[in-house]
Amino acid sequence: MGRRFAFSLLEILICIAILAILASLILSALSSAKDRAMQAGCSSNLKQIWQAVELYRNDWGGGVDRGTLAQMALPPDPSELTSAQSLWFACPRRAVAKNHLPDNYHWLAGTAGSMVEEKLWVPTTAKYGEATVLVSDWFHSDPAAIASRYAPKFGIGISVGGQLKHRRQAGEIHTVLWWNPRGDLLP
């Protein structure tokens, strides 16, 4: 009778280790692809929000690229962009509870007559015009990083002129100043 061939325990363990390494490489590649897909979805949503803003501006006479919300023909409150609040876009990275508005995209201009408009928006648009970021999505950062002023964050924004911007840096991501060129905090 011939000798039967069998794998040794060491050979089996080596095969399992190789398979585990390959699985971890594939999962990390899929994870980064998923993140890029979510960023692409948010970029698309921001572009659609910008198109709604442009339609609003055209309905109200176009406006200029610097000044207050009224001078720029921007809505005094972003909720005026949709007739049904359920049409507002939601970032796929942020879970939204049932019957809760997806307040993920941040309107950086404030509301008409607010301190944000007077102290931040008007000086920023005076300096940067159409390059000023109007709406941003900052939910592509770790929540702990968002809470810390010193941790780097990743944000996607769309400017008054319709340009998408991707930025990674530390600071207070929820303000219009975070989107200015590095180190430029306005006078």
N, C-alpha and C positions, 0 to 999 in steps of 0.2 A: 504494500500500500504506500502511496506517495505521501510526502509531507504536506500538511495543510498550511497555507499562508495566512497570516493574521497580522493586524497592525499592533504595534506595541503601544503601551500607555503613553509613552513619550511622544510618539508620532501623532496620536490623537490629540494630545494637549497642544502640540505645536499647530496643528490644523485649526483647532478652536481659537487659539490666540490670533492667528492670521485672519480668520473670519471676523473676530471681534474688532481688530484694527480696521479692516475694510468697512465694516458696518459703521464705525465711528466716523470715518472719513466721508462716507456717503451721507450720513445724517447731518454732519456739519455743512456740507455743500447744499443740501436741501434746505437747511435753516436759513442760510444766507440768501438763497434764491427766493425763499418766502418773504424775507425782509425787503428785498428789492422789489418784489411784486407788490407788497403793501405800499412802499414808497411811490411806485408808479401809479397805484390807485389813488393815493392822496394827491399826487401831482395832477392827475386828471380831474379830481374833484375841485381842486383849487383853480384850475383853468376854467372850469364850468362856473364857479362862483364869480371869477373875474368877468366872464361873459355876461352874467346876470348884472353885475355892477355896470358894465359898459352899456347894456341895454337901458338900465335905469338912468345913467348919465345922458344918453341920447334923448330919452324922453323928457329930461329936464334941461335941455339946452346945451349939453356938452360940457360946459365948465372949463376951467383952466387946470394946469397940472401942479399948481401951488396954492396954498391958502387953507381956509377953513373948509369944513365939509360942504357948506352951502356954496361957497365960491367954486369948489371943485365939482359941484353937482353930484355929490355922493349922498347916499341915504343917511339921514340923521341917526338912524338906528338900523343895524343889519337885518333885523327881522322884517323890515319892509321889502326885502328882496323876494320873499316868497309869500304867496297868498295863503298857503297851507303850511304851517310850521313842520309838518311831517315830511315836507319835501327837502328840508335842510340836509346837507350831506353829512355823513358820519365817517370818521377815520376808522379803517378796519382794525387798527391796533387798540382802539379803546372800546371796551365792552359797554353797551348801553342797556340799561334796565328797561323793561317794558313800560310804556307810558311816560318815558322820560326823554326830553329833547336831547339830541346828541350835541352837546355844547363843546365839541372838539376843536373846531376851527376858531381861531382867535382873531377878532376884528380889532386891529391895532389903532384905529383912528379914534376910538372912544365914541361917545355920542355927542350930538350937537350941543354946544355950550358947556361941555364938561371940562374939568381941569386937564384931563388927558389931551383933549383937542387943543386947548389954549397953550399949555406948557410944553407938550411934546410934539404933537402932530404938526402944528403950523410951522414951528422952527425947522423941523425935519424936512417937510415938503419945500420950504423956502430954500433949503440947501441942496436937496437931492431931486426934487421934482418928481417925474414919473418913475424914478428908480426907488422911491420910498415903498417899503413893503406894507401892503394894506391888510392882507389876511395871512395868517400863519398856522401851521400845524406843528406842534411841539410834542406830540405823543409818540415819537419814534425814539425817545430817550428813556432811560431807566427812571422810574418814578422817584427814586432816591436822589438821582442826579438833578431832577427838576427842582426838588426842594432845596438843594444846596446851590449857593451863589457861585461856588468855586469849582464845581464839577463840570466837565465838558458835557455839552448837550448837542443834540442834532435836531435841526428844524428845517422845514420846507415852507417857503413863503412865496407869495405872488405879489408883484409890485403893482402900483397904480397903472403902469404902462403895459402890464401883462407878462412880464418876464418872471419865470420861475427861478427861485434862488434856493440853493441847498447850503446850509452853513453848519459847521461844527466848531463850537467854542464854549468857553465858560461865560458866566454872567447871568443876568435875569432875562430869560428867553421870552417872557411874556410882555416885554416892552418893545416899542418901536426902535429904541436906541440899540438893542442887541443886534439889529440887522444893519446898522451903519458900518462903514468900513472900520476895521479893527482900530481901536483906540480913539475913534472920533465920537465924542459924547456931546457935540454941539456947544456953542457958547453959553 
